[in-house]
Amino acid sequence: MIFSITPFTLLDYPNKTACILWFAGCNMRCVYCYNPEIVVGKGKIPFSEVLLFLQKRKHLLDGVVFSGGECTLHKNIDSYIEEIKQMGFEIKIDTNGSSPKVIERLLQKNLINYVSLDFKSTHNKFESITKSNLFNNFQESLRILNKGQIPFEIRTTIHSDLLVESDIQKMINYLENENYKGTYYLQQFVNNTETLGHIQNSKVIHITKKLKSRLKIELRN
């Protein structure tokens, strides 16, 4: 069951027209998460309805984004992707990296075309921000994607009460040490939204010259 469908986006799949399938449930409880109804909710759209929707979008959309929540937690993800790919769509997944074995399996079966991997925080702040102890899982997923053959990106959502400039520098250093070669996207927290942690608004991100990086860094939002 799918929680909801965003029928069209030009922003969530680079250089593709796409729709988004939102999967309910997540194994993290990030305090800044602004999709609490998805994280703690339940799916309400049967997959048969998703297929009917996509049948009408053939030749109009290039791809389908699997997002959430955490889409890799769902036991039917392989078969869902297989059916959608047979319709001619490319597949992108948004993931927190907590299911490295699932990511590896999807890569081995050539089921995914692009991945957005969320880098939640530094190791030492990971548990306090995500309310989970899944940093090692994230690290394994990053290493699997680094060895893979498909394009992927890493992104961090920044709330000024949770991550400061020195944290971002540590995260840049970590990615460089892991030999990540892609663009590192820093995303503004969306203010004035309900969050899981009921936190206050965030100050605007500013990338200063103090940050040292060999990576290409881009701001979103």
N, C-alpha and C positions, 0 to 999 in steps of 0.2 A: 504494500500500500504506500502511496505517495502522499505527502502532506499537502503540497500545492504545486502549481505549474506557473512559471513566468513565461508567457507565450513568445516573447521576443526580446532579445538583447543584442546590442552591438558592443557591449563593454566587457562581458564576462568570458568571452572566448576570443583571443587575439586574432584579428583579421578574418573573423567568421561571423556570419549571422547565426544566431542560436536561440534555443529556449533553455530554461532551467527546470530541472526536476528537483524539488526540495524533499529530502528524506528526513523523517522525524527520528529523533533520538540521537544522543551523543554520549561518549564516555568521558567527556570533559565538561566542566562547569565554569568556563571562563567568566570572570566577574564582569568583563566589558561586553559580553555577548549581547547583541541586540536582536537576536532571534529566539528569545526564551520560549515562545509558543511552539517553535519547531523542535527545540532541544528537549523539552519536557512533554511535548504533545504526541499524538498518534496519527499515523497515516489514515487518510480518508478517501483517497482516489485509487481505485483498483487499476492494476497495470493494463488491463484490457482497455480502459478508457484512455490511458496514455498512448497506447498504440493507435487507437482511433484518431486521437488528436494529431499524432505524427503523420498518419496517412494523409491527412489534409494539408500537411506542411511540406510534403515532398517537393523538391525543386524550389522551395521558398527559403528553407533553412539549410545551412551547411552542417551544423552540429548540434549536439545535445550535451548540456552540462549536468553532471550528477553532483548535487551539492547537499547541504543540510544545515544543521545537524552534522552527522558523519555518515556519508553514504557507504563507506567500506564496511560498516558493521552489519549491513543487510545481507542475509544468507542467499538471496536470489540475485545478487548484483551481477554475477557472471552471465546468467541466462537472460537477464534484462538487457544487458549490453549486447549480447549476441543477437538478440532479436532486433534491436534498434540498428545495429550496424548492418544487418541484412537488408534493412530498408534504405541503406545508402548514406546514413549520417555518420559523421565523425564524432568521437566521444572525448570529452574532457571531464576529469574529476577534480573536485575541490576536496582536499583532505587535510586533517590535522596530523597525518603521518603515524597514527597510533596502530595501524594494521599493516606492518611491513610485509607480512606473508601474503596478504591479499594483493597488495601493490605488485609484489614480485610475480604472483600467479597471473594477474591481469596482463602484465608485460610479456610474460612467457607465452601467453595465448594470443598476443597481438590484439588485445581488445580495446586498448586505450591509445589515444593519439596525442594527448596533452594533459599535464598535471599542474595544478596550483597547490603548492605545499605551504601550509601555514607554519611559520616559525614564531611560536608564541612568545618566547622570552629566553633570557639567559638560563643556564642550568639552575643556578641558585635561586631564581625567582619562579621557576616553572611551576612548582607545586602550589605556591601561594596564588598565582594568577589563574592556573587552570584547574585547581583542586584535584589534580591527578599526579601520579608518579610515572608518567609515560614519556619522559624526555628520551630515554634510551630507545624507545620505539620510534620516536621521531628521527633520531639519529640514524637508526638502521634504515628507515625509509629514504632518507636523504642519500645515503650511500648506495642504496639499490638504484635510485633514480640517476645518480651520477654515473653509474656503470651502464645504464640503459641506453637505448637508441632513440628515444622520443624526446621532444623538447619539453622542458618544464620550467616553472618559475617558483621563486620563493618570495613570500610576502609576510609582512608583519603589520598588524594593526597596533597603533601606538595611542595609548591614553597617557596623558602627562602625569597622572598620579601613580602610574604603574611602571613606566619605563622612562628613564632619563637618558641624556645624551651619552653618558658613560656606558650604560647598558647597550645602547645601539652600537657603540664602538666595539664592545665585547662580542656582539653578535656578528658584526662585520668580520672581526678577526677570526671568529669561529668558522664562518663560511669560507674564508680564504684558506684556513688550515685544512678544511675538508675538500678543497680544490673545486669549489663551486665556481662555474664560469659564466653563469647567466646574469640577468638583471635582478637586483634586489629591490623589491617594491616596498616602500613604506607608505602605509595607508593611514589617513586621518581617521580617528574615532568619530563616528557620527553622533553629534550632540543632540540633545533633546529627544532621546529615544529611551524606551524602557529597556533595562538590562537585567541580566540574572543577578548581578551583585548590587543593583540599585546605586550605582556610583554617580558622582556628580559629572558635570560637563568637563571636557578636556580642553586644554590650551592648544592652540594651533602649532603643528609641527614646523620647526625651522631647521633646515640642514645647514649647519655652520661649517666654516672652513677648518674647524678643529677636528672634524671627522676625517680620518685617514683611511683610504680604501682604494684597492685596485679594481674593485667591482664597479660596475655601472649601477648607480642608485637613482631611482625615480620615485617621485612623490605621486600618490594617487589621492583623489578626493580633494 
